[in-house]
């Protein structure tokens, strides 16, 4: 994982790669990375992962950079995958949205429902 810093001023985001590596295969992860039940081996080692909170600035950031992938847990203390999918669809996100189902019973039902509710998104389950 590459260490990034971001700054937000008005409608302009700046993304700085602290190791001066090219920013490719950017993955945006929602949720608390320390407490997340997102699989640790689910993204390519070459991917640059940036962790963001569930707030308006995060969605402005995603709209401005259009990352390759957004990942999140199905349920967190701040949001669930339906809320996040709705926000992603509203900003016309074109990348992939991957959801970690964690310990949800019958995750295939949740996946079917969220895909049916937000057909414009490329949604799949994130596996460990």
C-alpha positions in Angstrom: 0.0 0.0 0.0 1.3 3.4 -0.9 1.1 6.2 1.6 -1.0 9.1 0.2 -2.0 12.5 1.5 -4.9 14.5 0.1 -5.9 18.1 0.4 -9.3 19.6 -0.5 -9.9 23.2 -1.4 -13.1 24.2 -3.0 -13.8 21.7 -5.8 -10.2 20.8 -6.3 -8.5 17.8 -4.8 -4.8 17.2 -4.8 -3.5 13.7 -4.5 0.2 13.3 -3.5 2.0 10.0 -3.6 4.6 10.3 -0.8 6.8 7.7 -2.5 6.8 9.6 -5.8 5.5 6.5 -7.7 3.0 6.9 -10.5 -0.6 6.8 -9.4 -2.1 3.9 -11.3 -4.7 1.4 -10.4 -6.1 3.6 -7.7 -8.5 1.9 -5.3 -10.6 3.9 -2.8 -11.5 2.1 0.3 -14.4 3.2 2.5 -14.5 2.5 6.2 -12.1 2.3 9.1 -9.0 0.5 7.8 -7.9 -0.6 11.3 -11.3 -2.1 12.1 -12.5 -3.1 8.7 -13.3 -6.7 7.8 -12.2 -6.1 4.3 -10.1 -8.9 3.0 -6.4 -8.1 3.3 -5.4 -9.9 0.1 -8.2 -8.7 -2.1 -6.4 -6.0 -4.1 -3.4 -6.3 -6.4 -0.1 -5.4 -4.7 0.5 -2.8 -7.5 -2.8 -1.0 -6.6 -2.6 2.2 -4.7 -5.2 2.2 -1.9 -6.5 5.3 -0.3 -8.9 5.0 2.7 -11.6 7.6 3.0 -14.6 8.4 5.2 -18.2 8.5 4.3 -18.7 12.2 3.7 -19.4 14.7 0.9 -15.7 15.5 0.4 -15.0 11.8 -0.3 -17.6 11.7 -3.1 -16.2 14.9 -4.6 -12.8 13.3 -4.5 -14.1 10.1 -6.3 -15.9 12.2 -8.9 -12.8 14.2 -9.6 -10.3 11.3 -10.0 -12.6 8.4 -11.1 -10.6 5.6 -9.4 -10.5 2.1 -10.9 -12.2 0.5 -8.0 -14.1 1.4 -4.8 -14.3 -1.1 -2.0 -16.3 -1.2 1.2 -17.7 -3.5 3.8 -21.4 -4.3 3.3 -22.2 -2.8 6.7 -20.3 -0.4 8.9 -21.1 2.0 11.8 -21.3 4.9 9.4 -23.0 3.5 6.2 -24.1 0.4 4.4 -23.5 -0.8 0.8 -26.9 0.4 -0.3 -26.1 4.0 0.8 -22.7 3.9 -0.8 -24.0 2.5 -4.0 -26.6 5.2 -4.2 -24.0 7.9 -3.8 -21.7 6.3 -6.3 -24.5 6.0 -8.9 -25.5 9.7 -8.2 -22.0 10.9 -9.1 -21.9 8.7 -12.2 -19.1 6.5 -11.0 -17.8 4.3 -13.9 -15.3 2.0 -12.0 -15.9 -1.2 -10.2 -17.6 -1.3 -6.8 -16.6 -4.3 -4.7 -18.4 -5.2 -1.5 -17.0 -7.3 1.4 -19.9 -9.2 2.9 -18.0 -10.1 6.1 -20.1 -12.4 8.3 -23.5 -11.5 6.7 -25.7 -14.6 6.4 -26.8 -15.2 2.8 -24.5 -12.6 1.2 -25.7 -13.6 -2.3 -29.2 -12.1 -1.4 -27.6 -8.8 -0.4 -25.5 -8.8 -3.6 -28.6 -9.5 -5.8 -30.6 -6.7 -4.1 -27.9 -4.0 -4.3 -27.1 -4.9 -8.0 -30.9 -4.7 -8.8 -31.2 -1.4 -7.0 -28.2 0.2 -8.8 -27.9 -1.3 -12.2 -25.6 1.4 -13.6 -22.8 0.2 -11.2 -20.4 -2.7 -11.8 -21.0 -4.4 -8.4 -19.4 -7.7 -7.3 -18.6 -9.4 -4.0 -15.1 -8.9 -2.7 -13.5 -12.2 -1.7 -10.5 -12.8 0.6 
